[in-house]
Amino acid sequence: KSDNVELKDKMHQFKLAIDNLEEEVASRDRTILELGNLDLRLRQTEARLVAKEEECSRLEMLAKELEMERVVDRMNIESELEEARLKLSKELGSKLLREKYNKQVMHQLDHVNAKL
């Protein structure tokens, strides 16, 4: 009888050991699955990061282009302003010369009228 009890006890211990091993395998399987999910999330995050970096580079290029356009626009405006200033200066100079000439003519006419 004792051999039978001892055998049953060993069978029970063996079954417990198998259950423990199965639980350990299941735990490792869950860990592997979790690692796979983490790896997938990491790859997705890396892909989003690469996309953000590309977008950032594109925006930096656009900003440089806009800055160059702003500089060119400013130079053009400054050039137009200088041209307008020169034109106005010439027109003003001509007007002042005409006024001076007209004053001289009027003075001479007044002088001639005074003699008459």
Secondary structure, DSSP 8 states (H G I E B T S, - for coil): -HHHHHHHHHHHHHHHHHHHHHHHHHHHHHHHHHHHHHHHHHHHHHHHHHHHHHHHHHHHHHHHHHHHHHHHHHHHHHHHHHHHHHHHHHHHHHHHHHHHHHHHHHHHHHHHHHH-
